[in-house]
Amino acid sequence: MNRKQKKMLIRILAAAAMLIALHFIPADGILRLAFYLAVYLIIGYDILKKAGKGILNRQVFDENFLMAIATVGAFALAIYERSGDYNEAIAVMLFYQIGEWFQSYAVGKSRRNISALMDIRPDYANIERGGALERVDPDEVAIGSIIVVQPGEKIPIDGVILNGASSLNTSALTGESLPRDVKEGDAVISGCINMTGVLKIKTTKGFGESTVSKILELVENSSSRKSRSENFISRFARIYTPAVCLGALALAILPPVIRMLFLQSGPEWGEWIYRALTFLVISCPCALVISIPLSFFAGIGGASKEGILIKGSNYLETLSSAKYVVFDKTGTLTQGIFEVNAVHHSNLDEAKLLEYAALAESSSSHPISKSLRKAYGGPIDRSRVTDLQEISGHGIVAKIDGVSVAAGNAKLMEMLKIPYKECHSAGTIVHMAINGAYAGHIVISDVLKPHAKEAIAALKHAGIEKVVLLTGDTQKAAAQAASALGIDDVYSELLPAGKVEKVEELLAAKPKNAKLAFVGDGINDAPVLTRADIGIAMGAMGSDAAIEAADVVLMDDDPLKIAKSIRISRKCIRIVYQNIVFALAVKFICLGLGAVGIANMWLAIFADVGVMILAILNAVRALRVHHL
């Protein structure tokens, strides 16, 4: 509980205690009115103040106005009738404030999940100057600066480790409880907590462009994007509130006038004004106005706790209707890490062939070259390499220890007129020739993510009708990946524009109410993420462009989280519909009973505050998503 909530709770308890005490204090007339008025002002002065401000600002018709009119009217009626019964007026305000306190507490609870995310904001960065560490504002750290992160401190800016090794707590970003081990040369992102060793990090981004800043921006802007349900409730409240105020006024005036003019009987003003006031209390749309946004807020908060950032409640609502999921391959379903999987048709020792390939490719920064050097694993002495010639689109020709070596694709072998053997495995094939003779080929392919197959199965279990793979890879590599993962349809050898065209076709072919989600990670996926009904990006290794274009960001790049995000969205929408149906049903039943005089002020209190509390408690269930 925050300070404001504690203060409100004290007011509620004080007012309740004083109300009970007044039953045992003998007081009549003006003195009794003064005592009860004091209790009323203690519990309701802020509501009266808000109602007054609303009238001054010409924004009259809200729940504060309804509560103020109903309770002041109940007081006035008790004075007019000289009954001395002021309990109903105070009880209405008391229970309304209890409902407001519950709402505040529930919002605070869901906000704490997002606040845990807000805690990732770094307060400072350490820069080494003159042999001592100096704390500076992260905004002041230029790209390429060397920062020092000590155990227990947050990494303030994205960068690469120059020196040191440690374990990082990434739970605030990814929802993953296991620490991540990092060493020299590893890329690290801001917002992680350094747990063990001292790290020297070279910054690769400015603070404003770092991961932590992007995440905080997403979270802060998420509440501004309202769903259709929220917009409906806002429109409904704007029409409904003036309508019930006019209805209550008509209920207070018309029946007495009709009784006097046409029925020739007493008007019974007190009875009909009481019914009108009861009607006003019942009509207050608090349950809808509060619980619906709270449900979405809780859903977004629960998702963020699991490392899923949903940029707004409109995207949460759209995600719940997803029936088609389209995947990019590299970096999304695969790790984007190319590894040597096999060596075929080699008449040399496998290790020797890899050594020749690694040395020939030692000057290249291409991922294929890196994978060859990694597979070799030995030291790279570039002085052994002479006469190196890179032939664009073909490969490399060089001399290693005086031995002629050619490493490249089939085009290189054809250019050198060296007979080669085709490979039937999917992946990148590096053909090798030693002293003009074919020496076999090396198969390099991307590695599937650990949960990729499980993720596809989870999506189908969640009711996804079709899973599609779009990739720029060869048909063979794409078909192999799709078969291994259990994907329904696959389209290969697509350029970025081709992916957009294919998504356009899928959007046109799907049923109107079914939504299509696209999952990607690269800058080339940004146009498709924007075009799909809902775009989902990999946040840890994904490009900034993809994260900006996406509607949902998975902070740990785990595709298994996609099915979970869909289940979270559907649970949230179920809760929203439950609250709408329940609140409106109770409201209209009680409004009818109030109009004919069956419902008294106590039933009105239940209809207003009781329904609001029940709806809020139901909305809070959207926070519990860990088991989904």
N, C-alpha and C positions, 0 to 999 in steps of 0.2 A: 504493500500500500504506500502511495505517495502522500505528501503532506496535505494536499487538497482532499484526498479521499479520507484521511484520518479526521480532518476538520469536519467534513460532512457527516461522518459516522458519529462523532461527538454530538453534533447538532441533532441527529436522529434519535440517539439514545437520551439526550437531555429532554427533547420534546416529548418523547414517549413516557419518560419518568414523570415529567410535570403533568402530563395529561392524566396519568393514573393518580397522581397525588391530589389533583383537583376534585376527584370524586370523594375525597375524604375531608375536604376543606369546606366548611359551611360559608357560602357567600351567595349573595343575591344581587339582582339589579346591575347597577353600573360597575360595582366591584367585581362581580362574576364575569361581566363582559371584558373588563380590563385584564383579568387574569388569563382568560382564554385568548384574548387578542394578543397578549404578550407571547403565549406559546405559539400562536399562529405566525407571528412575525419572526420568531426564532427559526422556525422550520421553513418558512416560505418567502422571506424577504427577497431572496435572489430571484425567485420566479416572478414576483411582482415587479422587480426592477427590470428584468428582461422583457416582460410584457409591455412595460412603459416605454422602453427604448424602441421596441418593435412598432408601437403606435406612432412615436415621434418620427421614426424612419420610414413610415408608411409600409411596413411589412407586418401587418396586423395578424394575419391568420396563421398562427403556429400553435404548438402544444402549450407554450407558456401563456399565451392569451386565453386559450380554452381553460387551463387550470385556474388562472387568475379570476376570470369571469365566474366560473362555476363555484369556487370557494368563497369569493367575496359575496356572490349572490346568496349562497347558503347562509352566510353570516347575516346578511341583510334580511333574509326570510325569517331567521330565528328571532331577530330583533323586532320585526314587524308582527310576528305572531306572539311575541313575548313568551316564547316557550323556554328560553334559557338553554336550549340544546345546541351547543356549538360544536359538539363532538364530530359530527359528520364532516363539517368544513375542514377541521383540523386533520381528521383521519384521511381525507382525500389527499391533502397536501403531504401528509406524513408518508403515506404509502407511495405516492408519486415520487418523492425524494428517495425512498428505499429502492424503487425501480431504477431511478437515475444513478444511484450509487452502484447497483449491480451492473448497469451498463458501463459505467466508468471503470469498474474493476475488471470486467470482461475485456474491454478494449486494452486496458493496461496489460492484461495477461498475454493477449495476442501480440501487443506491441513489444513485449519483452523478448519474444523470439526474433523480431526484427532488430531490436536494440542490441541483441547479442551480435548481430551482423554489423551494427553501427560501431560496436566496440573495436572493430578492426581498423578504424581510422587512427593512423599513427600521429602522435603528438610532436615527434621530433625525429631528426636523423643525426647520426654521429659521423662527423668528418674529422679525420686525423690532421692536426695542424701543429707543427713544432713539437712533435713527440707526445702531444696530449690530445684527448678526444674533446671535440667541441660540439655541443648540441645546437643544431640550426633548424629552422623551419623547413619541412620537406619541400615546400614550394620554391625555396631558394637553391635547391640542389640541381645543378645542371646535368644534362645527359652526358654520360661518360665519366662522371665523378666517382671516386672511390669512397664508399661508406662502410662503416663498421657496425655490425649488429652483434650485441652481446647476448649471452643466455638470458632468457626471460623477456627480451625485447621483441617488438613487432618489426618485421621487415617493412620499411616505409615506402620503398619504391622498387619496381620491377628491375631485375638485373641478372648478371651472371657471376657466379662465385669465382673469385680470383684465388682465394686462399682460405683453407679451413674445411672442416666437415662437421655436420651436425644432424640432428633430427628436428623436423619441423612439425608443429601442430597446425594442421590445415582444417580443423573441424569447423571453424567459423565460416570458411569459404565453401567447403565441399560437403560438410556433414559427415565426413569420414573420421572415425575415432582413432584409427591407427596412425601413428606418426609416419612421416615420409623422410627417409634418409637421403641426404644430399651431400655432394662432395665438390671438389674443384672442377670447374667447367660446366656444372649444372645450372640451368636457368631457374630462377626462383621468382615468385610473384609476391607483391605487397599484400599485407594483411595476415600472412602466416606468422606464427610465433616461434622464434628460435628457442629450442629447448636445452641444448647441451653445449656445443662448441662455439667459439668466436668465429664469425664469418666476415671476410672482406669481400664486398660486392661492388662490381662495376655497374653503374646504372645504365639501362638501355632505353628508358623512357623518362619523360618529365613527370612530376607528381600528378599533374592534371590528367595525364593520359595513362596512368598506371592502373592496374587491375582494381585496386581498392577504391579509387576515385570513380571508376566506371560503375562498380557495383553499388556504391552508395548513391550515385546519381539515379540508377535504375530503381532502387528501393524508394528513394524520396519522391520519384515521379509516378510510382505505381498507383497511388490512390487517386490520381487525377484522371485516369482512364476508366470511366464508369461502364458497367455492363448494361445490357438492355433492361434487365430486371431492376437495377438501381434507377435508371432513367425513367422507367415506368412508374416506380414508387414516388419519385420526385414529382412527376407530372400528376400522378394520382392525388398526392397530398395537396398540390396547389389548387386542384378543382374540388376535392373532397372537403377540405377544411372550411372554405367559405360556404359551401353547400350545407354542411351540418349546422353552421352558425345561423344561417337563414332559416333552416328547418327548426332549430331550437327557438328562434324568435317567433316563428309562425306558431309553434306549439304553445308558447306562452301567451300569445295574443288572440289568435283566431278562435279556439274553443270557448274562452270566456265571452267573446263578442257574439259568437253564434248563440250561446246559451241565453245571453241577455236579449238579443234581437229576435230570435226565432223560436226559442224554447220557453221564453218568459220565465226563466229561473235565475237563481243567483249565479254570478260569474265564476265564483270560486278561484279568484286570482292566485291565492297562495298555493293551491293544489297544482294548478297548471304551470306556474312559475317553477315549482319544485320539480315537476316532470321535465321541464325544459332544461333546468340545471343538471338534472340526472342524465338527460340526453347528451348534454355537452361533455360531461365527464366520460360517459361511455364512448363517445365519438372520437376522443383523442387518438390520433393514429400513431402513437408512440411505438407500439410493437413493430409496425411496419417500417417506419422511418428510421428506427434505431437498429433493429435486428438484421435487416437485409444488408446494409453496408457492413455491419459487424460480421456477418457470415462470410462475406467475401474477404474482408480484412483478415479474419481468422484463417481462412483458406490460404491466402497469400503468406501469412505469418508461419503457418504449419509447413508449407512447401519450402520456404526459405530455410527453415530449421533442418530440412533434409537436403539442403544444397541445390534446391531448384528455385531459381528466381523467375517469377511471373510478373511481367511489367505492368499489369493492370487487371482489374476484375473483368473487363470485356474479353481479354484473352483467356482468362480462366473459364468463362462461360463458353467461348468458342471451342476450347480444348475438350470440354465435356461432350461435344457432339462429333468429335473426330472418329471417322470410320476408315479413312485411308491414310497410311503413313508411307512417305517416300523418303528414302535414304540416299545420301551421298555415300561413297564407299571409303575412300582414303581419309584417315583421320577421324572418321565417324564410326564405322563398324570395324575398321582396322586401326592399328596403332600408328600408322604413318611411319613405321620403322621398317626399313628394308633390310632383310637378313639373307645371308647365303643359305639356301636350303639343300642344295645338292651340287655335285660335280659329276658330269656324265662324259663317257667316251674318252677319258684321259689315259694316255700311255705314260704319264709322269706320276710321281708321288703327288697325292692331293695337296699336301702342305706346300710342296714346291710350286705347283701351279698357282695356288693362292698367293704365294710370295711374289711371283712374277706379276700377277694381276694387280696386287696391292702397290708394288713399286711403280708399275706403269701408270697407275691412276693416282699417284701420290701428290700430284700438283693440282688436282681437281677438287672442288668443294661440292660436287654433285652428290646427292644421297647414295647413288649407286657406288661411287668411289669410296665414300665413307663406310659403306657396308662391307666392301672388299677388304679395306684396311682393318676393320673390326674382326672379320673372319680370320684374317692372317694372324693378328694379335701380337706380332713381333715388332721390333724397332724398325722404323723407316729411315734408311740412310739414302738421302736423295743424291749423294755424290756417286752412287752406283749407277744412276740413270743418266744416260747421254743420248744425244741426237733425238730428243723427244719431239714428236710432231703430233698435234691434235688435229684430226680431220673432222670438221663440223658435220654432225649428223651421222657419223660413221664410227669413230672411236679413236684409239691412240696407237701410234707406232713409235717404238723406242728401242734403245739398246740398254740391256741390263747386264752388267759385268761382261760386256762385249757380245752378249747373246741377243740376236734380233727377236723382239717380242711384239706381237700385234694383239691388241685386246679391243673388241668392239662388237657391233651387231653383224647380221648376215651381210649387209651392204659392204662392210669392210672386207669380209672374206671374198665376196664377189669382185671387189675392186682389185684386191691383191691376187685374184685368180687362184684362190686356195679352196679346194673342195672341203665342204663342211657337212655336218650332220644336223638335221632338224631336231628340235626338242619338242616333245608332246606335253611337257609340263607347262602350267600357267605361270607367268611371271616374266621378268626381264632376263634375257639370255645374253650372257657375255661370252662370245666365241674367242678362243685363244689359239694363236699360232706361234710356234717356236722355230726360228731359223727357216721360215717358209713352209713348215709342215704343220698340219692341223694337230692340236694338242688337247682337244676336247672343249667342253663349254661349262660355264658356271651358271646355275639357276638362282636368281635373286627374286624374292617375292615379299610382299607386305604380310604382316602378321595380324591375324584376327584378334580383336580385343577379347579378354577373358570371358566377359559376360555377353558377347555379341549374340551367340546362338540362343542363350537363355532369354535375352531381351526380345528377340523375335517371337519366341514361344509365349512370353508374358503378354505381348501385344495382342496376339491371337486369342489368348485366354481372356483378355480384357474386352473382347468383342470387336477388335479391328478386323474389317472384312478383307482388306487387301494390303499387302506389304510389297512395295516396289523399290528396286535398286536402280539408280541413275549414276553412271560413272563415265569418265573419260578413258578408262582402261580398255584393253583389248577384249574382244568378245569371249575369248577363252578364259582369261583371268576373271572376268565378271561372272561368267557362267559357273566357274568353279566355286567362287565365293558365295553366290546365290544358292547353289546346291548344298554347300556345307552349312549354311545358316537357315535354310528352309524358307527362303524368300519366294513369293509367288511369281512376280514378273521382274525381268531385268532388261535394261536398255544400256548398251555399251557404246564406247567410242564417241561420246558426246562432248561437244564444246560447251562453254557456259551458256551461249545463246540456245544451243540444242536442248539443254536441260530446262530452260524457261519454256520453250516450245512444247516439250513433252509434258511438263506440269500443266500448261494451258490445255492440252488435249485431255489429260486426266480430270481436270476441273470441269471441262465441258461434258465429259461422259458420266460423271458421278451424279447420284440423286441430289436434288436441291438442298435437302436438310442435312445431308452428310457433309462433314468438313474434312478437308485434306491438310495434313501436317507434313511439312518438309523438315528434315533433319540434316544439317550440314555444319561445316567448320571453317572452310577456307574463304578467302576473299572472293573467289569465283562463285561461291554459293550465295553471296549477298543478294543478287537479283531474284533468285528463286525463293529465298527466305521471305522476301518482300511480297512476291506474287502469291504464294500459298496462303490458304485461309489462316494458318497458324505456322509461324517459323520457329524452329527449335535449334539453338546453336550450342556447340561445345564450348564452354567458358574457360577451361584451364589452358588448353592448347589452341583454341580457335582464334581466328584473326579478329582484330578490332572491328573490321567492317561487318563480319558475320554476326558478332555480338550486338552491334548497333542495329542491324537490320532485323534481328530475331525478336520474337515476342516472348519467348521462354529461353532461359539460359541455364544449362546444366553445368554446375561449377566443378564437378569432378570428371567430366567427359564420359561418365558411365552410361551407356545406352539403356541399361536396365531401369534407369530413372525415368525414361520416357513413359513406360507403362504406369509407373507410380504416379507421375504427374497427371496422367489421364484419370486414374482412380481418385486422386485428391480432388480434381476438378468436379468429378461426378458426385462425390460425397458432398462437396460444398453446394452444388446446384440442388441436390435432393433436400438439403437442409433449408435452402432458400425457399423452395416450393412448399415445403412443409410449413414454414413460418407464414408464408403468404396465405395459404388455404386456411390454416388454423386461426390466424388473427382475424381475417375477414369473416369467416364463419361465425366466430364468437361475437364479433362486433355487431354484425347485422341482426343476429338473434337477440342480443341484449338491447340493441337500439329499438327493435320492435316491441320488446317487453317494457322498455322504459317509456315509450310513447303511449302505451295503453295503461300505464300506471302499475304494472305488475312488478317491475324492477325498481328497487329503492336505491339510495345513494351507496349502500354497502355493496350491492351487486354491481353498481357502476364502478366502484373501486376495483373489484375483481376483474371486471371486463377490461379496464384500462391497465392498472398496474400488474394484476395477476398474469394477464396475457403477455404483457411486456417482459416480465421476469422469466416466464416459461420460454418465450421466444429467444431471449438472450441466452439462457442456459442451453437451449438447443443449438444456438449459433456457435457457442464456445466449443461444441463437439468437433467443429471443423479444424480445430487446433490439433486434435489427436489423429495424426496421420502416420505415425511411425510403424504401426502394424499393417498398414495397407500394402 
